């Protein structure tokens, strides 16, 4: 498993599941064409691009390129990298029939092809970015200390945090943790928690 600095943008949850078994990093879904009307998710992607850079890894069909081009127009070119999977015709195991264009998506191609796509696009991996390795991360223990987990009002606290940072409302606790580690340092997180909850 390789650790990738940039946030990786994929289309759907099955792509995310596939990527999660290959890379250690933040993976955000567009929910397919849902990204076009999801202002919070667009904002999150722009913020991640600013802080860490993003890698777009969509399917190689026409729908994938529509989403890719939308993101390309939303983020400055120096903050975005494009990883491409090759055109391979076939059917994903979980599906009854092939997709409209008959091509395998991200979820259907091999681990080796995904790693090759990430290498070719210039993904920043752990061993090539010492600043990325040494950064002190926000942990689940920090979430517990600041009442984001384990308390009777933890859910409300997470909602307040998401509103403050304009994060999508349907994010899980683990997703919030991953995003925070891309958006801010642990010290910045502590300062934010003290400002939000200890005033």
Secondary structure per residue as TSV (DSSP state, phi and psi in degrees):
chain	resnum	aa	ss	phi	psi
A	1	X	-	360.0	131.6
A	2	X	E	-106.0	146.9
A	3	X	E	-95.5	123.2
A	4	X	B	-112.0	133.0
A	5	X	S	-71.8	-48.1
A	6	X	S	-68.1	152.3
A	7	X	E	-76.4	136.2
A	8	X	E	-103.3	128.5
A	9	X	E	-103.8	120.1
A	10	X	E	-122.7	172.2
A	11	X	S	-79.6	-50.9
A	12	X	S	-136.4	-179.9
A	13	X	H	-67.2	-30.7
A	14	X	H	-73.5	-32.3
A	15	X	H	-63.8	-42.3
A	16	X	H	-63.2	-42.5
A	17	X	H	-60.9	-43.6
A	18	X	H	-61.3	-49.3
A	19	X	H	-62.3	-36.9
A	20	X	H	-63.1	-22.3
A	21	X	T	-87.3	-4.8
A	22	X	T	-115.8	-39.2
A	23	X	E	-123.0	153.3
A	24	X	E	-103.7	104.9
A	25	X	S	177.8	-179.7
A	26	X	-	-87.9	127.5
A	27	X	E	-122.2	125.2
A	28	X	E	-118.0	135.8
A	29	X	E	-97.1	152.3
A	30	X	-	-91.9	-8.3
A	31	X	T	55.3	47.2
A	32	X	G	60.0	-134.0
A	33	X	G	-72.1	-4.2
A	34	X	G	-57.6	-24.6
A	35	X	G	-61.0	-28.7
A	36	X	G	-61.5	-32.4
A	37	X	G	-110.5	2.1
A	38	X	-	-95.8	87.9
A	39	X	H	-62.4	-37.3
A	40	X	H	-64.2	-42.9
A	41	X	H	-68.5	-37.2
A	42	X	H	-61.5	-44.5
A	43	X	H	-61.3	-45.4
A	44	X	H	-59.0	-45.4
A	45	X	H	-62.9	-41.0
A	46	X	H	-64.3	-39.5
A	47	X	H	-66.5	-42.1
A	48	X	H	-64.2	-39.5
A	49	X	H	-60.8	-41.1
A	50	X	H	-64.8	-43.1
A	51	X	H	-82.2	-42.6
A	52	X	T	-125.8	-17.2
A	53	X	-	86.6	155.5
A	54	X	E	-127.5	154.7
A	55	X	E	-120.2	124.7
A	56	X	E	-94.0	122.1
A	57	X	-	-129.6	82.5
A	58	X	-	-102.0	170.6
A	59	X	-	-62.8	162.0
A	60	X	S	-90.8	10.5
A	61	X	S	-87.5	178.1
A	62	X	H	-63.5	-36.6
A	63	X	H	-62.3	-41.3
A	64	X	H	-60.5	-38.5
A	65	X	H	-73.7	-30.6
A	66	X	H	-62.9	-46.1
A	67	X	H	-65.0	-44.6
A	68	X	H	-57.7	-45.3
A	69	X	H	-68.0	-33.9
A	70	X	H	-62.8	-47.1
A	71	X	H	-65.6	-37.4
A	72	X	H	-58.9	-36.5
A	73	X	T	-81.7	-7.9
A	74	X	T	-99.6	-16.8
A	75	X	S	-128.9	136.9
A	76	X	-	-55.3	140.9
A	77	X	G	-61.1	-26.7
A	78	X	G	-75.6	-9.3
A	79	X	G	-103.8	2.7
A	80	X	E	-130.6	137.3
A	81	X	E	-120.9	150.5
A	82	X	E	-117.6	120.0
A	83	X	-	-105.3	132.3
A	84	X	-	-119.4	130.9
A	85	X	-	-91.8	147.8
A	86	X	-	-72.5	162.6
A	87	X	-	-72.9	111.4
A	88	X	-	-127.4	125.4
A	89	X	B	-88.6	136.4
A	90	X	-	166.6	-167.2
A	91	X	-	-132.3	135.0
A	92	X	-	-65.0	145.0
A	93	X	T	-58.0	-37.1
A	94	X	T	-78.8	-10.3
A	95	X	-	-98.9	151.3
A	96	X	S	-77.2	-32.2
A	97	X	S	-143.1	169.6
A	98	X	-	-65.1	160.5
A	99	X	-	-69.0	171.8
A	100	X	T	-53.1	-42.2
A	101	X	T	-93.6	-3.7
A	102	X	-	77.6	10.9
A	103	X	B	-99.2	147.9
A	104	X	-	-72.7	140.8
A	105	X	-	-92.0	-171.7
A	106	X	G	-55.6	-41.8
A	107	X	G	-65.3	-22.1
A	108	X	G	-97.6	-12.7
A	109	X	S	-88.5	167.0
A	110	X	-	-74.8	158.9
A	111	X	H	-56.5	-41.4
A	112	X	H	-62.3	-40.3
A	113	X	H	-68.1	-36.1
A	114	X	H	-67.0	-45.0
A	115	X	H	-62.1	-39.5
A	116	X	H	-64.3	-41.5
A	117	X	H	-62.1	-40.6
A	118	X	H	-68.2	-39.6
A	119	X	H	-62.9	-45.2
A	120	X	H	-64.3	-32.0
A	121	X	H	-83.2	-6.0
A	122	X	T	85.1	32.9
A	123	X	-	-56.4	140.1
A	124	X	-	-85.8	107.8
A	125	X	B	-97.6	162.0
A	126	X	G	-48.6	-45.4
A	127	X	G	-75.8	-4.8
A	128	X	G	-111.8	8.0
A	129	X	-	-146.7	87.1
A	130	X	H	-63.2	-31.2
A	131	X	H	-62.2	-36.9
A	132	X	H	-67.0	-39.8
A	133	X	H	-66.9	-43.1
A	134	X	H	-80.6	-13.0
A	135	X	S	-62.3	132.0
A	136	X	-	-76.3	123.7
A	137	X	-	-89.6	153.0
A	138	X	-	-74.5	135.5
A	139	X	-	-119.6	172.6
A	140	X	H	-64.7	-29.7
A	141	X	H	-63.9	-38.5
A	142	X	H	-63.4	-40.3
A	143	X	H	-59.9	-40.9
A	144	X	H	-66.4	-44.9
A	145	X	H	-58.1	-39.5
A	146	X	T	-95.8	15.5
A	147	X	T	73.4	16.4
A	148	X	S	-80.7	-16.7
A	149	X	S	-139.2	157.5
A	150	X	S	80.2	-0.1
A	151	X	S	-117.7	164.8
A	152	X	T	-67.3	-25.5
A	153	X	T	-113.7	22.9
A	154	X	H	-61.3	-38.8
A	155	X	H	-61.2	-43.8
A	156	X	H	-64.3	-38.7
A	157	X	H	-64.5	-40.7
A	158	X	H	-65.4	-38.4
A	159	X	H	-62.2	-42.3
A	160	X	H	-62.1	-42.8
A	161	X	H	-63.6	-44.9
A	162	X	H	-62.1	-41.3
A	163	X	H	-63.3	-42.9
A	164	X	H	-60.8	-37.6
A	165	X	H	-98.9	5.7
A	166	X	T	56.8	41.4
A	167	X	-	-89.0	150.3
A	168	X	-	-57.3	139.3
A	169	X	T	-70.1	-22.1
A	170	X	T	-91.7	17.7
A	171	X	-	-74.7	140.0
A	172	X	-	-78.0	167.8
A	173	X	H	-59.4	-43.4
A	174	X	H	-64.1	-37.1
A	175	X	H	-65.6	-41.6
A	176	X	H	-59.8	-45.1
A	177	X	H	-59.5	-45.4
A	178	X	H	-62.2	-43.2
A	179	X	H	-65.8	-43.6
A	180	X	H	-59.3	-38.7
A	181	X	H	-67.9	-18.5
A	182	X	H	-89.6	-31.1
A	183	X	H	-87.0	-26.7
A	184	X	-	-152.1	164.1
A	185	X	-	-81.5	168.5
A	186	X	H	-63.4	-39.1
A	187	X	H	-62.5	-40.8
A	188	X	H	-65.4	-37.4
A	189	X	H	-62.3	-46.4
A	190	X	H	-61.4	-43.3
A	191	X	H	-61.2	-41.4
A	192	X	H	-65.2	-42.7
A	193	X	H	-62.0	-41.8
A	194	X	H	-66.6	-37.3
A	195	X	H	-68.3	-40.7
A	196	X	H	-74.3	-40.4
A	197	X	H	-113.6	-16.6
A	198	X	-	-108.7	3.5
A	199	X	-	-66.1	360.0
